[in-house]
Amino acid sequence: MLNAFFRFLLFSLVIVFISWILPGIDVDNFFAAMLACIVIALINTFVKPFLEVITLPVNYITLGVFSLILNALLLMLAGFITPGFEVEGFFSALFGSIILSIAAIGINKI
């Protein structure tokens, strides 16, 4: 239980860090980052598997590059849903999702 809470806090800090380095992603406060972390986790749990199955032919043709686009669109969806977390533009979402994915690999290794 403590491990999951620690990972949750680290992901929230990564979201704050992403908003600090990317000009198109804005987080009002740490509570909004925690809420965005929850929304992103819910989207990745319930929406992303369904969309991956639907976009499987496109993902196969592009050799997996379409997964980056899908992650960016899902981050934009999280920005649309979550109050206090805004994602302005596709390229900000793309770079933010790449940084978030790299950070997720590091956090999961800890």
Number of C-alpha atoms within 10 A of each C-alpha: 5 7 9 9 10 12 15 17 16 17 21 21 16 20 26 21 16 21 21 13 11 15 11 18 22 21 22 13 11 15 13 20 26 20 17 25 23 17 18 20 15 13 16 15 11 10 13 16 12 11 13 15 10 11 14 14 13 14 18 12 10 11 10 13 12 18 18 17 17 18 20 23 17 21 26 25 17 23 22 14 14 19 14 17 26 23 23 15 13 15 14 20 26 20 17 26 23 15 15 19 14 11 16 16 10 10 15 8 7 8
